[in-house]
């Protein structure tokens, strides 16, 4: 592979239209894998020649406990390899053979993961850290009580503990209304007027808390996992959350929605995960991040709906009875 000595990160940027958050994830997976496979090599991710040893790499990946971790590493490998295809025909053939081998392993994992997902059962980690939706609400209510007890909204300035407590309430209350991924990371705060002045590329690539007239607000989510398929989203912030954010903006002058302890630097995705874990470990003894919050809320909202297995049984019954599909059955159904 003639290009493997080039900068891997720059190669990925040049060859793929990729979001910064995804790039960070891929690079992190590759660096971790390199350390695991070649712990004696202190040069870091200078190249990805270590990926040529397919059996050694796959043996290491097989040691991962979580299927999602395995998938993430294989995806990162394929992104890196596809970004480093040789221009020489002989090398290109070898590159493609290696890519095909890793691709088949990822396909097998993806199929296995889909079977697991359709079972709709918790993973061991989820079972260990799961709390009911009512308990999630109770954590938020407890934080609200603490904020009121310390009269935080009435203070001219906040000390480190008070600022941290208010931000705990802000982030959890926000995730109750908008249980998305770590997409509030690096989010900028901007007025609608200033947003309209931004270059089109900035408007479409970054996430914002947009301050609207009459003290209203919206989240503009342009950089998220499924943006390519779903397009950008404008999320209206409802009055209860809006009031909490108003208090927050009295003390948070960073220009970012969420900040590190220095009150200046924006939280990145990893910071959000650690911050949420800190909150829940203190309040419940459980380690809960945005992913588990999403599972808890979705499970609550769909508690009375049929399971995938039940829907599959119904689908088969319809096909056997009417000799047409479930979608066609809906079209035959009359409600007026």
NUMAR-204765 format. One record per residue (C-alpha): x, y, z; residue in three letters. Coordinates in steps of 0.2 Angstrom, whole numbers, padded with zeros to 4 digits, always signed. Last residue first. Example, Ala and Ser with C-alpha at 12.3 -4.5 7.8 and 13.67 -1.06 7.14 Angstrom:
2
+0068-0005+0036SER;+0062-0022+0039ALA;
This chain:
336
-0324+0033+0037UNK;-0310+0023+0043UNK;-0308+0010+0029UNK;-0294-0003+0029UNK;-0290-0009+0012UNK;-0274+0002+0011UNK;-0269-0005+0028UNK;-0270-0022+0022UNK;-0260-0017+0007UNK;-0246-0012+0019UNK;-0248-0029+0028UNK;-0245-0038+0012UNK;-0257-0049+0002UNK;-0263-0067+0002UNK;-0278-0062+0013UNK;-0276-0075+0027UNK;-0258-0081+0025UNK;-0252-0063+0022UNK;-0261-0056+0036UNK;-0256-0070+0048UNK;-0238-0067+0043UNK;-0239-0049+0047UNK;-0247-0052+0064UNK;-0233-0064+0068UNK;-0220-0051+0063UNK;-0229-0037+0073UNK;-0228-0048+0088UNK;-0210-0051+0086UNK;-0206-0033+0084UNK;-0215-0029+0100UNK;-0233-0022+0100UNK;-0235-0005+0108UNK;-0240-0002+0126UNK;-0222+0002+0132UNK;-0217+0012+0117UNK;-0215+0029+0125UNK;-0206+0021+0140UNK;-0195+0011+0129UNK;-0190+0026+0119UNK;-0186+0036+0135UNK;-0175+0022+0143UNK;-0166+0018+0126UNK;-0163+0036+0123UNK;-0156+0039+0141UNK;-0145+0023+0138UNK;-0137+0031+0123UNK;-0135+0048+0131UNK;-0125+0041+0146UNK;-0129+0032+0162UNK;-0118+0024+0174UNK;-0129+0019+0189UNK;-0126+0024+0208UNK;-0143+0033+0207UNK;-0139+0052+0210UNK;-0120+0052+0211UNK;-0117+0039+0198UNK;-0131+0048+0188UNK;-0123+0065+0188UNK;-0105+0059+0185UNK;-0111+0048+0170UNK;-0119+0063+0163UNK;-0103+0073+0164UNK;-0092+0059+0157UNK;-0104+0056+0142UNK;-0105+0075+0138UNK;-0086+0077+0140UNK;-0083+0063+0127UNK;-0095+0072+0115UNK;-0085+0088+0116UNK;-0090+0101+0129UNK;-0086+0119+0124UNK;-0071+0128+0132UNK;-0075+0144+0142UNK;-0083+0140+0158UNK;-0066+0132+0164UNK;-0076+0117+0171UNK;-0081+0112+0153UNK;-0095+0121+0144UNK;-0112+0117+0137UNK;-0122+0129+0125UNK;-0107+0139+0119UNK;-0104+0157+0118UNK;-0095+0157+0134UNK;-0106+0169+0144UNK;-0114+0155+0154UNK;-0121+0164+0170UNK;-0136+0173+0164UNK;-0137+0160+0150UNK;-0142+0147+0162UNK;-0157+0156+0169UNK;-0164+0158+0152UNK;-0160+0140+0148UNK;-0171+0135+0163UNK;-0185+0146+0157UNK;-0184+0139+0139UNK;-0185+0121+0146UNK;-0202+0125+0153UNK;-0207+0136+0138UNK;-0204+0123+0125UNK;-0189+0124+0114UNK;-0193+0122+0095UNK;-0181+0110+0086UNK;-0175+0114+0069UNK;-0168+0099+0060UNK;-0156+0097+0046UNK;-0159+0083+0033UNK;-0165+0065+0037UNK;-0154+0054+0026UNK;-0138+0064+0026UNK;-0142+0070+0044UNK;-0143+0053+0051UNK;-0127+0054+0062UNK;-0129+0072+0067UNK;-0122+0089+0061UNK;-0136+0101+0056UNK;-0146+0102+0072UNK;-0153+0120+0074UNK;-0160+0121+0092UNK;-0173+0134+0094UNK;-0176+0148+0106UNK;-0189+0161+0111UNK;-0186+0177+0120UNK;-0198+0187+0110UNK;-0186+0187+0095UNK;-0176+0171+0092UNK;-0160+0165+0100UNK;-0152+0150+0091UNK;-0144+0136+0100UNK;-0133+0130+0086UNK;-0126+0114+0078UNK;-0113+0116+0064UNK;-0112+0110+0045UNK;-0127+0119+0037UNK;-0125+0136+0044UNK;-0106+0136+0043UNK;-0107+0131+0024UNK;-0120+0144+0020UNK;-0108+0158+0027UNK;-0116+0166+0043UNK;-0126+0182+0042UNK;-0142+0173+0045UNK;-0135+0166+0061UNK;-0131+0184+0067UNK;-0149+0189+0065UNK;-0156+0173+0073UNK;-0144+0176+0088UNK;-0131+0163+0091UNK;-0126+0150+0104UNK;-0113+0137+0098UNK;-0114+0119+0100UNK;-0098+0110+0103UNK;-0107+0095+0110UNK;-0126+0096+0109UNK;-0126+0082+0097UNK;-0121+0069+0110UNK;-0135+0058+0104UNK;-0154+0064+0104UNK;-0166+0063+0119UNK;-0173+0080+0115UNK;-0186+0085+0129UNK;-0178+0074+0143UNK;-0161+0078+0136UNK;-0163+0096+0139UNK;-0168+0094+0157UNK;-0153+0083+0159UNK;-0141+0096+0151UNK;-0148+0111+0160UNK;-0150+0103+0177UNK;-0132+0097+0177UNK;-0127+0114+0171UNK;-0135+0122+0186UNK;-0126+0111+0197UNK;-0109+0114+0189UNK;-0111+0133+0190UNK;-0116+0131+0209UNK;-0101+0121+0212UNK;-0089+0132+0203UNK;-0096+0148+0211UNK;-0110+0158+0203UNK;-0112+0176+0201UNK;-0126+0189+0204UNK;-0137+0176+0212UNK;-0156+0175+0211UNK;-0157+0160+0199UNK;-0145+0150+0211UNK;-0157+0151+0226UNK;-0147+0137+0233UNK;-0163+0127+0237UNK;-0170+0131+0220UNK;-0155+0123+0211UNK;-0156+0108+0223UNK;-0175+0106+0220UNK;-0172+0106+0201UNK;-0158+0093+0203UNK;-0170+0082+0212UNK;-0183+0085+0199UNK;-0171+0079+0186UNK;-0166+0064+0195UNK;-0185+0060+0199UNK;-0189+0061+0180UNK;-0176+0048+0177UNK;-0183+0037+0191UNK;-0200+0038+0182UNK;-0192+0032+0166UNK;-0186+0017+0175UNK;-0167+0014+0178UNK;-0155+0003+0169UNK;-0137+0002+0173UNK;-0134-0016+0176UNK;-0147-0022+0163UNK;-0139-0010+0150UNK;-0122-0017+0153UNK;-0129-0035+0152UNK;-0137-0030+0135UNK;-0156-0027+0136UNK;-0168-0037+0125UNK;-0177-0031+0110UNK;-0175-0048+0101UNK;-0175-0038+0085UNK;-0159-0029+0091UNK;-0150-0046+0093UNK;-0154-0052+0075UNK;-0148-0035+0069UNK;-0132-0037+0078UNK;-0129-0054+0070UNK;-0132-0046+0053UNK;-0120-0032+0056UNK;-0107-0043+0063UNK;-0107-0054+0047UNK;-0107-0039+0036UNK;-0092-0032+0046UNK;-0083-0048+0043UNK;-0086-0048+0025UNK;-0080-0030+0023UNK;-0064-0035+0032UNK;-0060-0048+0019UNK;-0066-0037+0005UNK;-0055-0023+0010UNK;-0040-0035+0011UNK;-0044-0041-0007UNK;-0046-0023-0013UNK;-0029-0018-0006UNK;-0020-0033-0014UNK;-0028-0028-0031UNK;-0023-0010-0028UNK;-0005-0016-0025UNK;-0004-0024-0042UNK;-0012-0010-0051UNK;-0002+0004-0043UNK;-0013+0019-0038UNK;-0014+0012-0020UNK;-0030+0013-0010UNK;-0027+0023+0006UNK;-0044+0031+0009UNK;-0053+0014+0007UNK;-0041+0007+0020UNK;-0045+0020+0033UNK;-0064+0019+0031UNK;-0063+0000+0031UNK;-0053+0000+0047UNK;-0064+0013+0055UNK;-0080+0002+0051UNK;-0071-0013+0058UNK;-0067-0004+0074UNK;-0085+0002+0076UNK;-0092-0015+0072UNK;-0082-0024+0086UNK;-0086-0010+0098UNK;-0105-0012+0094UNK;-0103-0031+0097UNK;-0098-0028+0115UNK;-0085-0039+0123UNK;-0070-0036+0112UNK;-0059-0051+0111UNK;-0064-0054+0093UNK;-0056-0038+0088UNK;-0039-0044+0094UNK;-0041-0060+0084UNK;-0047-0050+0069UNK;-0032-0039+0069UNK;-0020-0054+0071UNK;-0029-0063+0057UNK;-0029-0048+0045UNK;-0011-0044+0047UNK;-0012-0030+0033UNK;-0020-0019+0046UNK;-0003-0016+0055UNK;+0002-0006+0039UNK;-0009+0008+0045UNK;+0003+0022+0046UNK;+0010+0035+0058UNK;-0003+0030+0071UNK;+0008+0031+0086UNK;+0027+0030+0085UNK;+0028+0020+0102UNK;+0027+0003+0095UNK;+0029-0010+0109UNK;+0010-0010+0111UNK;+0008-0016+0093UNK;-0009-0025+0092UNK;-0018-0016+0107UNK;-0009+0001+0103UNK;-0014+0000+0085UNK;-0032-0004+0089UNK;-0033+0011+0101UNK;-0026+0022+0088UNK;-0038+0015+0075UNK;-0054+0017+0086UNK;-0049+0035+0091UNK;-0046+0040+0072UNK;-0063+0033+0067UNK;-0072+0042+0082UNK;-0064+0058+0078UNK;-0068+0057+0060UNK;-0086+0054+0064UNK;-0087+0069+0075UNK;-0079+0080+0061UNK;-0092+0074+0048UNK;-0086+0065+0033UNK;-0086+0068+0014UNK;-0073+0056+0010UNK;-0057+0055+0000UNK;-0048+0071+0006UNK;-0053+0070+0024UNK;-0049+0051+0025UNK;-0032+0055+0018UNK;-0029+0069+0030UNK;-0033+0058+0045UNK;-0021+0044+0039UNK;-0006+0055+0036UNK;+0004+0047+0023UNK;+0014+0032+0026UNK;+0000+0020+0020UNK;+0000+0028+0003UNK;+0010+0015-0006UNK;+0000+0000+0000UNK;
